[in-house]
Amino acid sequence: MPFKINISHKGKTTQIETESEVVVGKKIGEKIKGEDISEDLAGYTLEITGTSDLSGFPGKKGLEGQGYHRELLTKGFAMKNKKKGLRLRKTLRGEEISSKTNQINTKVIKEGSKKFESLISKPKIEEIKEEKGEETKPGKKPKEEKKEEKVEETKPAE
């Protein structure tokens, strides 16, 4: 099962998919070497900040093991509703990464020889405009050309 690893550094994020089983057994808050994930990340040191499993349940630091936990939560982690006094029982995963983990969030602690900006791929909209030779403006989507179909009118036979 491939892991989707989100790597963030100074407000920018990139995603890498890997089949590497090196992260299995690691916990949230532990550091891993970039070479273990991808050869592009040689020299990088990454810290695991969070996880999510196949069903979308988040992993929480402080919960032991890999399995599910039903926790009574007030405000903060995994709680979007901010009503005063509200407590809900939520399903969470433990802090340990398993084969059922789908997404791993990390942040860069130490940058390697390659700059982080070179690892980030350009958005598709900018690539399309560069091919056409148009200038890109942030926040603007490229206009799609409208194709008009001509309809020929036929006169009824007399």
N, CA, C and O atoms as a GROMACS GRO file, in nm:
protein
  632
    1MET      N    1   0.084  -0.119   0.000
    1MET     CA    2   0.000   0.000   0.000
    1MET      C    3   0.088   0.124   0.000
    1MET      O    4   0.171   0.140   0.090
    2PRO      N    5   0.073   0.212  -0.098
    2PRO     CA    6   0.157   0.331  -0.101
    2PRO      C    7   0.115   0.432   0.005
    2PRO      O    8  -0.004   0.448   0.035
    3PHE      N    9   0.213   0.500   0.060
    3PHE     CA   10   0.188   0.607   0.156
    3PHE      C   11   0.193   0.739   0.082
    3PHE      O   12   0.281   0.760  -0.002
    4LYS      N   13   0.100   0.829   0.113
    4LYS     CA   14   0.105   0.966   0.062
    4LYS      C   15   0.170   1.048   0.170
    4LYS      O   16   0.116   1.063   0.280
    5ILE      N   17   0.287   1.102   0.140
    5ILE     CA   18   0.362   1.178   0.240
    5ILE      C   19   0.360   1.325   0.201
    5ILE      O   20   0.413   1.363   0.097
    6ASN      N   21   0.298   1.408   0.287
    6ASN     CA   22   0.294   1.552   0.267
    6ASN      C   23   0.413   1.612   0.341
    6ASN      O   24   0.429   1.592   0.461
    7ILE      N   25   0.495   1.688   0.268
    7ILE     CA   26   0.614   1.749   0.326
    7ILE      C   27   0.596   1.900   0.320
    7ILE      O   28   0.578   1.956   0.211
    8SER      N   29   0.600   1.967   0.435
    8SER     CA   30   0.583   2.112   0.436
    8SER      C   31   0.709   2.179   0.488
    8SER      O   32   0.781   2.126   0.574
    9HIS      N   33   0.735   2.298   0.432
    9HIS     CA   34   0.854   2.375   0.470
    9HIS      C   35   0.827   2.522   0.441
    9HIS      O   36   0.808   2.560   0.325
   10LYS      N   37   0.824   2.603   0.544
   10LYS     CA   38   0.805   2.748   0.532
   10LYS      C   39   0.679   2.784   0.453
   10LYS      O   40   0.683   2.870   0.365
   11GLY      N   41   0.568   2.718   0.484
   11GLY     CA   42   0.441   2.751   0.422
   11GLY      C   43   0.415   2.687   0.287
   11GLY      O   44   0.307   2.706   0.230
   12LYS      N   45   0.510   2.612   0.234
   12LYS     CA   46   0.491   2.545   0.106
   12LYS      C   47   0.488   2.394   0.130
   12LYS      O   48   0.557   2.343   0.218
   13THR      N   49   0.407   2.325   0.049
   13THR     CA   50   0.389   2.182   0.068
   13THR      C   51   0.401   2.107  -0.063
   13THR      O   52   0.360   2.157  -0.168
   14THR      N   53   0.456   1.988  -0.056
   14THR     CA   54   0.461   1.897  -0.171
   14THR      C   55   0.420   1.758  -0.123
   14THR      O   56   0.432   1.726  -0.005
   15GLN      N   57   0.370   1.677  -0.215
   15GLN     CA   58   0.326   1.542  -0.180
   15GLN      C   59   0.405   1.440  -0.258
   15GLN      O   60   0.427   1.454  -0.379
   16ILE      N   61   0.449   1.336  -0.189
   16ILE     CA   62   0.525   1.227  -0.250
   16ILE      C   63   0.455   1.096  -0.215
   16ILE      O   64   0.413   1.076  -0.101
   17GLU      N   65   0.443   1.008  -0.313
   17GLU     CA   66   0.390   0.874  -0.287
   17GLU      C   67   0.507   0.777  -0.284
   17GLU      O   68   0.595   0.782  -0.370
   18THR      N   69   0.508   0.689  -0.186
   18THR     CA   70   0.617   0.594  -0.173
   18THR      C   71   0.565   0.459  -0.124
   18THR      O   72   0.466   0.451  -0.052
   19GLU      N   73   0.634   0.355  -0.164
   19GLU     CA   74   0.604   0.219  -0.121
   19GLU      C   75   0.693   0.177  -0.003
   19GLU      O   76   0.680   0.067   0.049
   20SER      N   77   0.784   0.266   0.037
   20SER     CA   78   0.881   0.236   0.141
   20SER      C   79   0.813   0.199   0.274
   20SER      O   80   0.726   0.271   0.321
   21GLU      N   81   0.855   0.087   0.333
   21GLU     CA   82   0.798   0.040   0.459
   21GLU      C   83   0.880   0.088   0.579
   21GLU      O   84   0.861   0.040   0.690
   22VAL      N   85   0.970   0.182   0.557
   22VAL     CA   86   1.056   0.232   0.664
   22VAL      C   87   0.976   0.306   0.770
   22VAL      O   88   1.011   0.302   0.888
   23VAL      N   89   0.868   0.372   0.731
   23VAL     CA   90   0.790   0.452   0.825
   23VAL      C   91   0.697   0.368   0.913
   23VAL      O   92   0.648   0.417   1.014
   24VAL      N   93   0.673   0.243   0.876
   24VAL     CA   94   0.586   0.157   0.958
   24VAL      C   95   0.654   0.133   1.093
   24VAL      O   96   0.770   0.093   1.100
   25GLY      N   97   0.579   0.158   1.199
   25GLY     CA   98   0.633   0.142   1.334
   25GLY      C   99   0.680   0.273   1.395
   25GLY      O  100   0.702   0.279   1.516
   26LYS      N  101   0.695   0.377   1.316
   26LYS     CA  102   0.734   0.508   1.368
   26LYS      C  103   0.612   0.573   1.434
   26LYS      O  104   0.499   0.536   1.406
   27LYS      N  105   0.638   0.670   1.521
   27LYS     CA  106   0.531   0.739   1.592
   27LYS      C  107   0.529   0.886   1.555
   27LYS      O  108   0.627   0.940   1.505
   28ILE      N  109   0.415   0.950   1.582
   28ILE     CA  110   0.403   1.094   1.558
   28ILE      C  111   0.501   1.166   1.651
   28ILE      O  112   0.506   1.139   1.771
   29GLY      N  113   0.578   1.256   1.594
   29GLY     CA  114   0.679   1.330   1.671
   29GLY      C  115   0.820   1.278   1.647
   29GLY      O  116   0.917   1.347   1.681
   30GLU      N  117   0.835   1.158   1.589
   30GLU     CA  118   0.968   1.104   1.560
   30GLU      C  119   1.025   1.165   1.433
   30GLU      O  120   0.951   1.213   1.347
   31LYS      N  121   1.157   1.161   1.422
   31LYS     CA  122   1.226   1.214   1.304
   31LYS      C  123   1.267   1.098   1.214
   31LYS      O  124   1.304   0.991   1.261
   32ILE      N  125   1.259   1.122   1.081
   32ILE     CA  126   1.302   1.023   0.983
   32ILE      C  127   1.394   1.089   0.882
   32ILE      O  128   1.389   1.210   0.862
   33LYS      N  129   1.477   1.009   0.820
   33LYS     CA  130   1.569   1.059   0.718
   33LYS      C  131   1.497   1.067   0.585
   33LYS      O  132   1.415   0.981   0.553
   34GLY      N  133   1.528   1.169   0.507
   34GLY     CA  134   1.466   1.188   0.377
   34GLY      C  135   1.504   1.080   0.278
   34GLY      O  136   1.424   1.046   0.191
   35GLU      N  137   1.625   1.026   0.290
   35GLU     CA  138   1.672   0.921   0.197
   35GLU      C  139   1.585   0.796   0.207
   35GLU      O  140   1.570   0.722   0.110
   36ASP      N  141   1.528   0.771   0.326
   36ASP     CA  142   1.445   0.652   0.346
   36ASP      C  143   1.315   0.661   0.265
   36ASP      O  144   1.258   0.558   0.228
   37ILE      N  145   1.269   0.783   0.239
   37ILE     CA  146   1.144   0.802   0.166
   37ILE      C  147   1.168   0.813   0.016
   37ILE      O  148   1.104   0.743  -0.062
   38SER      N  149   1.261   0.899  -0.023
   38SER     CA  150   1.287   0.922  -0.164
   38SER      C  151   1.432   0.966  -0.182
   38SER      O  152   1.490   1.030  -0.094
   39GLU      N  153   1.490   0.932  -0.298
   39GLU     CA  154   1.628   0.971  -0.323
   39GLU      C  155   1.642   1.121  -0.348
   39GLU      O  156   1.751   1.177  -0.335
   40ASP      N  157   1.530   1.188  -0.384
   40ASP     CA  158   1.532   1.333  -0.402
   40ASP      C  159   1.550   1.407  -0.270
   40ASP      O  160   1.594   1.522  -0.269
   41LEU      N  161   1.518   1.341  -0.160
   41LEU     CA  162   1.524   1.404  -0.028
   41LEU      C  163   1.654   1.373   0.046
   41LEU      O  164   1.656   1.371   0.169
   42ALA      N  165   1.762   1.348  -0.026
   42ALA     CA  166   1.890   1.316   0.036
   42ALA      C  167   1.937   1.434   0.120
   42ALA      O  168   1.940   1.547   0.072
   43GLY      N  169   1.972   1.408   0.246
   43GLY     CA  170   2.020   1.511   0.336
   43GLY      C  171   1.909   1.577   0.418
   43GLY      O  172   1.939   1.652   0.511
   44TYR      N  173   1.785   1.550   0.386
   44TYR     CA  174   1.673   1.608   0.459
   44TYR      C  175   1.646   1.530   0.587
   44TYR      O  176   1.665   1.408   0.591
   45THR      N  177   1.600   1.599   0.690
   45THR     CA  178   1.549   1.536   0.811
   45THR      C  179   1.406   1.583   0.827
   45THR      O  180   1.379   1.704   0.826
   46LEU      N  181   1.312   1.488   0.843
   46LEU     CA  182   1.171   1.520   0.851
   46LEU      C  183   1.115   1.476   0.985
   46LEU      O  184   1.158   1.375   1.041
   47GLU      N  185   1.020   1.553   1.038
   47GLU     CA  186   0.951   1.517   1.161
   47GLU      C  187   0.806   1.484   1.128
   47GLU      O  188   0.740   1.560   1.057
   48ILE      N  189   0.756   1.372   1.178
   48ILE     CA  190   0.618   1.332   1.155
   48ILE      C  191   0.528   1.415   1.245
   48ILE      O  192   0.544   1.416   1.367
   49THR      N  193   0.432   1.487   1.183
   49THR     CA  194   0.343   1.574   1.260
   49THR      C  195   0.202   1.520   1.271
   49THR      O  196   0.126   1.563   1.359
   50GLY      N  197   0.163   1.426   1.184
   50GLY     CA  198   0.028   1.371   1.192
   50GLY      C  199   0.007   1.262   1.090
   50GLY      O  200   0.086   1.245   0.997
   51THR      N  201  -0.102   1.187   1.108
   51THR     CA  202  -0.135   1.078   1.016
   51THR      C  203  -0.285   1.073   0.992
   51THR      O  204  -0.363   1.138   1.062
   52SER      N  205  -0.323   0.996   0.893
   52SER     CA  206  -0.463   0.970   0.863
   52SER      C  207  -0.470   0.830   0.802
   52SER      O  208  -0.382   0.791   0.725
   53ASP      N  209  -0.576   0.755   0.836
   53ASP     CA  210  -0.586   0.618   0.784
   53ASP      C  211  -0.675   0.613   0.660
   53ASP      O  212  -0.719   0.716   0.610
   54LEU      N  213  -0.701   0.493   0.612
   54LEU     CA  214  -0.779   0.474   0.490
   54LEU      C  215  -0.920   0.532   0.499
   54LEU      O  216  -0.973   0.578   0.398
   55SER      N  217  -0.980   0.532   0.617
   55SER     CA  218  -1.115   0.582   0.636
   55SER      C  219  -1.119   0.730   0.670
   55SER      O  220  -1.227   0.788   0.678
   56GLY      N  221  -1.004   0.792   0.689
   56GLY     CA  222  -0.999   0.934   0.720
   56GLY      C  223  -0.987   0.966   0.867
   56GLY      O  224  -0.990   1.083   0.905
   57PHE      N  225  -0.974   0.864   0.952
   57PHE     CA  226  -0.960   0.890   1.095
   57PHE      C  227  -0.818   0.939   1.124
   57PHE      O  228  -0.722   0.877   1.079
   58PRO      N  229  -0.804   1.050   1.198
   58PRO     CA  230  -0.671   1.104   1.225
   58PRO      C  231  -0.600   1.026   1.335
   58PRO      O  232  -0.663   0.968   1.424
   59GLY      N  233  -0.467   1.027   1.327
   59GLY     CA  234  -0.386   0.969   1.433
   59GLY      C  235  -0.355   1.077   1.534
   59GLY      O  236  -0.322   1.190   1.497
   60LYS      N  237  -0.364   1.045   1.662
   60LYS     CA  238  -0.341   1.144   1.767
   60LYS      C  239  -0.222   1.104   1.852
   60LYS      O  240  -0.211   0.990   1.897
   61LYS      N  241  -0.135   1.201   1.874
   61LYS     CA  242  -0.020   1.179   1.960
   61LYS      C  243  -0.068   1.157   2.103
   61LYS      O  244  -0.154   1.229   2.153
   62GLY      N  245  -0.012   1.057   2.168
   62GLY     CA  246  -0.051   1.026   2.305
   62GLY      C  247  -0.139   0.904   2.316
   62GLY      O  248  -0.153   0.848   2.426
   63LEU      N  249  -0.200   0.859   2.206
   63LEU     CA  250  -0.279   0.736   2.207
   63LEU      C  251  -0.189   0.621   2.164
   63LEU      O  252  -0.133   0.624   2.055
   64GLU      N  253  -0.175   0.521   2.248
   64GLU     CA  254  -0.082   0.412   2.221
   64GLU      C  255  -0.132   0.319   2.112
   64GLU      O  256  -0.252   0.300   2.093
   65GLY      N  257  -0.036   0.261   2.040
   65GLY     CA  258  -0.065   0.157   1.942
   65GLY      C  259  -0.109   0.210   1.807
   65GLY      O  260  -0.098   0.329   1.777
   66GLN      N  261  -0.160   0.114   1.725
   66GLN     CA  262  -0.200   0.145   1.588
   66GLN      C  263  -0.351   0.148   1.572
   66GLN      O  264  -0.401   0.201   1.472
   67GLY      N  265  -0.423   0.092   1.666
   67GLY     CA  266  -0.566   0.070   1.650
   67GLY      C  267  -0.653   0.191   1.677
   67GLY      O  268  -0.604   0.301   1.702
   68TYR      N  269  -0.786   0.166   1.672
   68TYR     CA  270  -0.884   0.270   1.696
   68TYR      C  271  -0.901   0.296   1.846
   68TYR      O  272  -0.886   0.206   1.928
   69HIS      N  273  -0.931   0.421   1.879
   69HIS     CA  274  -0.962   0.462   2.015
   69HIS      C  275  -1.085   0.550   2.008
   69HIS      O  276  -1.095   0.635   1.919
   70ARG      N  277  -1.178   0.533   2.100
   70ARG     CA  278  -1.295   0.620   2.108
   70ARG      C  279  -1.271   0.715   2.225
   70ARG      O  280  -1.273   0.673   2.341
   71GLU      N  281  -1.247   0.841   2.194
   71GLU     CA  282  -1.212   0.940   2.295
   71GLU      C  283  -1.323   1.044   2.309
   71GLU      O  284  -1.384   1.084   2.210
   72LEU      N  285  -1.348   1.088   2.432
   72LEU     CA  286  -1.443   1.194   2.460
   72LEU      C  287  -1.368   1.326   2.450
   72LEU      O  288  -1.281   1.354   2.533
   73LEU      N  289  -1.402   1.406   2.350
   73LEU     CA  290  -1.328   1.529   2.324
   73LEU      C  291  -1.414   1.651   2.350
   73LEU      O  292  -1.536   1.648   2.332
   74THR      N  293  -1.350   1.758   2.394
   74THR     CA  294  -1.419   1.886   2.407
   74THR      C  295  -1.377   1.974   2.291
   74THR      O  296  -1.424   1.953   2.180
   75LYS      N  297  -1.293   2.070   2.312
   75LYS     CA  298  -1.249   2.153   2.201
   75LYS      C  299  -1.104   2.120   2.169
   75LYS      O  300  -1.033   2.062   2.251
   76GLY      N  301  -1.060   2.155   2.048
   76GLY     CA  302  -0.922   2.130   2.010
   76GLY      C  303  -0.914   2.025   1.900
   76GLY      O  304  -0.982   2.036   1.799
   77PHE      N  305  -0.830   1.926   1.919
   77PHE     CA  306  -0.799   1.825   1.820
   77PHE      C  307  -0.925   1.753   1.772
   77PHE      O  308  -1.002   1.701   1.853
   78ALA      N  309  -0.946   1.748   1.641
   78ALA     CA  310  -1.055   1.676   1.573
   78ALA      C  311  -1.194   1.729   1.604
   78ALA      O  312  -1.293   1.663   1.573
   79MET      N  313  -1.203   1.845   1.664
   79MET     CA  314  -1.334   1.905   1.696
   79MET      C  315  -1.350   2.035   1.618
   79MET      O  316  -1.276   2.131   1.640
   80LYS      N  317  -1.448   2.036   1.527
   80LYS     CA  318  -1.474   2.156   1.448
   80LYS      C  319  -1.580   2.244   1.512
   80LYS      O  320  -1.577   2.366   1.496
   81ASN      N  321  -1.674   2.184   1.586
   81ASN     CA  322  -1.783   2.259   1.646
   81ASN      C  323  -1.732   2.331   1.771
   81ASN      O  324  -1.663   2.272   1.854
   82LYS      N  325  -1.765   2.459   1.784
   82LYS     CA  326  -1.712   2.538   1.895
   82LYS      C  327  -1.820   2.577   1.996
   82LYS      O  328  -1.803   2.676   2.068
   83LYS      N  329  -1.930   2.502   2.002
   83LYS     CA  330  -2.033   2.534   2.100
   83LYS      C  331  -1.978   2.513   2.240
   83LYS      O  332  -1.906   2.417   2.266
   84LYS      N  333  -2.014   2.603   2.329
   84LYS     CA  334  -1.963   2.596   2.465
   84LYS      C  335  -2.021   2.474   2.538
   84LYS      O  336  -2.142   2.451   2.535
   85GLY      N  337  -1.935   2.398   2.601
   85GLY     CA  338  -1.977   2.283   2.680
   85GLY      C  339  -2.002   2.156   2.601
   85GLY      O  340  -2.036   2.053   2.660
   86LEU      N  341  -1.984   2.160   2.468
   86LEU     CA  342  -2.010   2.043   2.386
   86LEU      C  343  -1.899   1.940   2.401
   86LEU      O  344  -1.781   1.974   2.391
   87ARG      N  345  -1.936   1.814   2.424
   87ARG     CA  346  -1.840   1.704   2.428
   87ARG      C  347  -1.891   1.594   2.338
   87ARG      O  348  -2.007   1.556   2.345
   88LEU      N  349  -1.802   1.543   2.252
   88LEU     CA  350  -1.840   1.437   2.160
   88LEU      C  351  -1.740   1.322   2.168
   88LEU      O  352  -1.621   1.344   2.192
   89ARG      N  353  -1.790   1.202   2.148
   89ARG     CA  354  -1.702   1.086   2.142
   89ARG      C  355  -1.662   1.066   1.997
   89ARG      O  356  -1.747   1.046   1.910
   90LYS      N  357  -1.532   1.072   1.970
   90LYS     CA  358  -1.479   1.063   1.834
   90LYS      C  359  -1.388   0.940   1.823
   90LYS      O  360  -1.325   0.898   1.919
   91THR      N  361  -1.384   0.884   1.701
   91THR     CA  362  -1.295   0.773   1.673
   91THR      C  363  -1.163   0.828   1.623
   91THR      O  364  -1.160   0.909   1.530
   92LEU      N  365  -1.054   0.785   1.684
   92LEU     CA  366  -0.920   0.829   1.648
   92LEU      C  367  -0.830   0.707   1.633
   92LEU      O  368  -0.862   0.600   1.685
   93ARG      N  369  -0.720   0.724   1.563
   93ARG     CA  370  -0.618   0.620   1.551
   93ARG      C  371  -0.508   0.648   1.653
   93ARG      O  372  -0.493   0.760   1.701
   94GLY      N  373  -0.432   0.543   1.685
   94GLY     CA  374  -0.316   0.561   1.772
   94GLY      C  375  -0.204   0.633   1.700
   94GLY      O  376  -0.212   0.655   1.579
   95GLU      N  377  -0.100   0.669   1.774
   95GLU     CA  378   0.009   0.748   1.718
   95GLU      C  379   0.108   0.668   1.634
   95GLU      O  380   0.191   0.727   1.565
   96GLU      N  381   0.101   0.538   1.636
   96GLU     CA  382   0.196   0.455   1.563
   96GLU      C  383   0.149   0.432   1.419
   96GLU      O  384   0.031   0.404   1.396
   97ILE      N  385   0.240   0.444   1.325
   97ILE     CA  386   0.208   0.426   1.183
   97ILE      C  387   0.203   0.276   1.151
   97ILE      O  388   0.293   0.201   1.188
   98SER      N  389   0.096   0.236   1.081
   98SER     CA  390   0.080   0.096   1.043
   98SER      C  391   0.062   0.087   0.892
   98SER      O  392   0.068   0.188   0.822
   99SER      N  393   0.038  -0.034   0.843
   99SER     CA  394   0.014  -0.053   0.700
   99SER      C  395  -0.121   0.003   0.657
   99SER      O  396  -0.145   0.022   0.538
  100LYS      N  397  -0.211   0.030   0.753
  100LYS     CA  398  -0.341   0.087   0.722
  100LYS      C  399  -0.339   0.240   0.718
  100LYS      O  400  -0.440   0.302   0.686
  101THR      N  401  -0.226   0.298   0.750
  101THR     CA  402  -0.212   0.444   0.742
  101THR      C  403  -0.204   0.482   0.596
  101THR      O  404  -0.131   0.419   0.518
  102ASN      N  405  -0.277   0.585   0.557
  102ASN     CA  406  -0.283   0.628   0.418
  102ASN      C  407  -0.198   0.753   0.395
  102ASN      O  408  -0.126   0.761   0.296
  103GLN      N  409  -0.207   0.849   0.485
  103GLN     CA  410  -0.141   0.977   0.467
  103GLN      C  411  -0.054   1.008   0.588
  103GLN      O  412  -0.094   0.985   0.702
  104ILE      N  413   0.065   1.060   0.562
  104ILE     CA  414   0.157   1.099   0.668
  104ILE      C  415   0.197   1.244   0.644
  104ILE      O  416   0.246   1.279   0.536
  105ASN      N  417   0.176   1.329   0.744
  105ASN     CA  418   0.214   1.469   0.734
  105ASN      C  419   0.348   1.489   0.804
  105ASN      O  420   0.368   1.443   0.916
  106THR      N  421   0.439   1.558   0.736
  106THR     CA  422   0.571   1.583   0.792
  106THR      C  423   0.610   1.728   0.772
  106THR      O  424   0.551   1.799   0.690
  107LYS      N  425   0.710   1.771   0.847
  107LYS     CA  426   0.769   1.903   0.825
  107LYS      C  427   0.920   1.888   0.819
  107LYS      O  428   0.977   1.797   0.880
  108VAL      N  429   0.984   1.978   0.747
  108VAL     CA  430   1.128   1.973   0.728
  108VAL      C  431   1.197   2.030   0.851
  108VAL      O  432   1.168   2.143   0.891
  109ILE      N  433   1.288   1.953   0.909
  109ILE     CA  434   1.369   2.000   1.021
  109ILE      C  435   1.504   2.050   0.969
  109ILE      O  436   1.552   2.155   1.010
  110LYS      N  437   1.564   1.972   0.876
  110LYS     CA  438   1.693   2.008   0.818
  110LYS      C  439   1.683   1.990   0.668
  110LYS      O  440   1.641   1.885   0.620
  111GLU      N  441   1.723   2.093   0.594
  111GLU     CA  442   1.715   2.089   0.448
  111GLU      C  443   1.842   2.026   0.392
  111GLU      O  444   1.951   2.046   0.446
  112GLY      N  445   1.828   1.950   0.284
  112GLY     CA  446   1.940   1.882   0.221
  112GLY      C  447   2.009   1.966   0.116
  112GLY      O  448   1.997   2.089   0.114
  113SER      N  449   2.083   1.899   0.027
  113SER     CA  450   2.158   1.969  -0.077
  113SER      C  451   2.067   2.032  -0.182
  113SER      O  452   2.095   2.142  -0.230
  114LYS      N  453   1.958   1.964  -0.218
  114LYS     CA  454   1.860   2.021  -0.311
  114LYS      C  455   1.771   2.117  -0.235
  114LYS      O  456   1.730   2.088  -0.123
  115LYS      N  457   1.741   2.230  -0.295
  115LYS     CA  458   1.650   2.327  -0.234
  115LYS      C  459   1.507   2.273  -0.239
  115LYS      O  460   1.471   2.201  -0.332
  116PHE      N  461   1.427   2.309  -0.140
  116PHE     CA  462   1.289   2.260  -0.131
  116PHE      C  463   1.205   2.310  -0.248
  116PHE      O  464   1.116   2.238  -0.294
  117GLU      N  465   1.231   2.431  -0.296
  117GLU     CA  466   1.155   2.487  -0.408
  117GLU      C  467   1.171   2.404  -0.535
  117GLU      O  468   1.079   2.398  -0.616
  118SER      N  469   1.285   2.338  -0.552
  118SER     CA  470   1.306   2.255  -0.672
  118SER      C  471   1.225   2.125  -0.666
  118SER      O  472   1.202   2.061  -0.769
  119LEU      N  473   1.183   2.084  -0.546
  119LEU     CA  474   1.104   1.962  -0.531
  119LEU      C  475   0.956   1.986  -0.560
  119LEU      O  476   0.883   1.892  -0.592
  120ILE      N  477   0.911   2.112  -0.548
  120ILE     CA  478   0.770   2.144  -0.568
  120ILE      C  479   0.742   2.154  -0.716
  120ILE      O  480   0.812   2.226  -0.788
  121SER      N  481   0.640   2.083  -0.763
  121SER     CA  482   0.603   2.091  -0.904
  121SER      C  483   0.512   2.211  -0.926
  121SER      O  484   0.438   2.250  -0.836
  122LYS      N  485   0.519   2.269  -1.046
  122LYS     CA  486   0.437   2.385  -1.078
  122LYS      C  487   0.292   2.343  -1.098
  122LYS      O  488   0.266   2.231  -1.142
  123PRO      N  489   0.199   2.431  -1.066
  123PRO     CA  490   0.058   2.399  -1.094
  123PRO      C  491   0.034   2.387  -1.243
  123PRO      O  492   0.103   2.449  -1.324
  124LYS      N  493  -0.065   2.306  -1.280
  124LYS     CA  494  -0.092   2.277  -1.420
  124LYS      C  495  -0.133   2.401  -1.498
  124LYS      O  496  -0.101   2.411  -1.616
  125ILE      N  497  -0.202   2.494  -1.436
  125ILE     CA  498  -0.249   2.614  -1.505
  125ILE      C  499  -0.130   2.696  -1.555
  125ILE      O  500  -0.130   2.744  -1.669
  126GLU      N  501  -0.028   2.711  -1.471
  126GLU     CA  502   0.090   2.788  -1.513
  126GLU      C  503   0.164   2.717  -1.625
  126GLU      O  504   0.216   2.782  -1.716
  127GLU      N  505   0.171   2.583  -1.620
  127GLU     CA  506   0.240   2.508  -1.725
  127GLU      C  507   0.170   2.527  -1.859
  127GLU      O  508   0.236   2.541  -1.962
  128ILE      N  509   0.038   2.527  -1.858
  128ILE     CA  510  -0.039   2.545  -1.981
  128ILE      C  511  -0.014   2.682  -2.040
  128ILE      O  512   0.004   2.696  -2.161
  129LYS      N  513  -0.013   2.785  -1.956
  129LYS     CA  514   0.009   2.921  -2.003
  129LYS      C  515   0.151   2.939  -2.057
  129LYS      O  516   0.171   3.012  -2.154
  130GLU      N  517   0.248   2.874  -1.994
  130GLU     CA  518   0.386   2.886  -2.041
  130GLU      C  519   0.401   2.823  -2.180
  130GLU      O  520   0.477   2.873  -2.262
  131GLU      N  521   0.329   2.714  -2.204
  131GLU     CA  522   0.334   2.651  -2.336
  131GLU      C  523   0.274   2.742  -2.442
  131GLU      O  524   0.323   2.747  -2.554
  132LYS      N  525   0.167   2.814  -2.407
  132LYS     CA  526   0.102   2.904  -2.501
  132LYS      C  527   0.177   3.037  -2.513
  132LYS      O  528   0.158   3.110  -2.611
  133GLY      N  529   0.261   3.069  -2.416
  133GLY     CA  530   0.335   3.194  -2.418
  133GLY      C  531   0.259   3.309  -2.356
  133GLY      O  532   0.290   3.425  -2.382
  134GLU      N  533   0.158   3.280  -2.273
  134GLU     CA  534   0.080   3.384  -2.207
  134GLU      C  535   0.141   3.415  -2.071
  134GLU      O  536   0.211   3.334  -2.011
  135GLU      N  537   0.112   3.538  -2.023
  135GLU     CA  538   0.158   3.575  -1.890
  135GLU      C  539   0.061   3.519  -1.787
  135GLU      O  540  -0.059   3.509  -1.813
  136THR      N  541   0.114   3.484  -1.669
  136THR     CA  542   0.029   3.431  -1.564
  136THR      C  543   0.006   3.538  -1.459
  136THR      O  544   0.098   3.611  -1.423
  137LYS      N  545  -0.116   3.547  -1.412
  137LYS     CA  546  -0.151   3.638  -1.303
  137LYS      C  547  -0.201   3.553  -1.188
  137LYS      O  548  -0.283   3.463  -1.210
  138PRO      N  549  -0.154   3.578  -1.066
  138PRO     CA  550  -0.199   3.496  -0.954
  138PRO      C  551  -0.348   3.513  -0.929
  138PRO      O  552  -0.400   3.625  -0.932
  139GLY      N  553  -0.416   3.402  -0.905
  139GLY     CA  554  -0.557   3.402  -0.873
  139GLY      C  555  -0.649   3.405  -0.993
  139GLY      O  556  -0.771   3.399  -0.977
  140LYS      N  557  -0.594   3.414  -1.113
  140LYS     CA  558  -0.676   3.418  -1.234
  140LYS      C  559  -0.671   3.283  -1.303
  140LYS      O  560  -0.564   3.222  -1.316
  141LYS      N  561  -0.785   3.236  -1.346
  141LYS     CA  562  -0.791   3.111  -1.422
  141LYS      C  563  -0.786   3.145  -1.571
  141LYS      O  564  -0.838   3.249  -1.612
  142PRO      N  565  -0.724   3.060  -1.651
  142PRO     CA  566  -0.720   3.088  -1.795
  142PRO      C  567  -0.860   3.079  -1.855
  142PRO      O  568  -0.940   2.993  -1.818
  143LYS      N  569  -0.887   3.169  -1.949
  143LYS     CA  570  -1.018   3.170  -2.014
  143LYS      C  571  -1.024   3.057  -2.115
  143LYS      O  572  -0.929   3.032  -2.189
  144GLU      N  573  -1.137   2.991  -2.116
  144GLU     CA  574  -1.156   2.884  -2.213
  144GLU      C  575  -1.220   2.943  -2.338
  144GLU      O  576  -1.311   3.025  -2.330
  145GLU      N  577  -1.171   2.900  -2.451
  145GLU     CA  578  -1.225   2.949  -2.577
  145GLU      C  579  -1.360   2.883  -2.604
  145GLU      O  580  -1.376   2.762  -2.590
  146LYS      N  581  -1.456   2.968  -2.643
  146LYS     CA  582  -1.588   2.915  -2.672
  146LYS      C  583  -1.597   2.884  -2.820
  146LYS      O  584  -1.558   2.964  -2.905
  147LYS      N  585  -1.648   2.769  -2.850
  147LYS     CA  586  -1.668   2.728  -2.988
  147LYS      C  587  -1.815   2.744  -3.023
  147LYS      O  588  -1.903   2.685  -2.960
  148GLU      N  589  -1.838   2.823  -3.123
  148GLU     CA  590  -1.977   2.845  -3.165
  148GLU      C  591  -2.009   2.751  -3.280
  148GLU      O  592  -1.931   2.737  -3.375
  149GLU      N  593  -2.121   2.689  -3.270
  149GLU     CA  594  -2.163   2.598  -3.375
  149GLU      C  595  -2.261   2.672  -3.466
  149GLU      O  596  -2.355   2.737  -3.419
  150LYS      N  597  -2.240   2.662  -3.593
  150LYS     CA  598  -2.328   2.725  -3.690
  150LYS      C  599  -2.439   2.628  -3.726
  150LYS      O  600  -2.415   2.512  -3.761
  151VAL      N  601  -2.559   2.677  -3.716
  151VAL     CA  602  -2.675   2.596  -3.749
  151VAL      C  603  -2.734   2.651  -3.878
  151VAL      O  604  -2.771   2.768  -3.886
  152GLU      N  605  -2.742   2.567  -3.979
  152GLU     CA  606  -2.797   2.609  -4.106
  152GLU      C  607  -2.948   2.589  -4.105
  152GLU      O  608  -2.999   2.484  -4.068
  153GLU      N  609  -3.015   2.693  -4.148
  153GLU     CA  610  -3.159   2.685  -4.153
  153GLU      C  611  -3.201   2.630  -4.290
  153GLU      O  612  -3.148   2.671  -4.393
  154THR      N  613  -3.294   2.538  -4.289
  154THR     CA  614  -3.344   2.482  -4.415
  154THR      C  615  -3.484   2.532  -4.439
  154THR      O  616  -3.566   2.538  -4.347
  155LYS      N  617  -3.511   2.567  -4.563
  155LYS     CA  618  -3.645   2.614  -4.598
  155LYS      C  619  -3.730   2.492  -4.632
  155LYS      O  620  -3.684   2.399  -4.698
  156PRO      N  621  -3.854   2.495  -4.587
  156PRO     CA  622  -3.942   2.382  -4.619
  156PRO      C  623  -3.972   2.378  -4.770
  156PRO      O  624  -3.992   2.482  -4.833
  157ALA      N  625  -3.975   2.261  -4.824
  157ALA     CA  626  -4.003   2.243  -4.967
  157ALA      C  627  -4.149   2.272  -4.995
  157ALA      O  628  -4.237   2.228  -4.921
  158GLU      N  629  -4.174   2.348  -5.103
  158GLU     CA  630  -4.313   2.383  -5.136
  158GLU      C  631  -4.370   2.295  -5.241
  158GLU      O  632  -4.486   2.312  -5.280
   0.00000   0.00000   0.00000
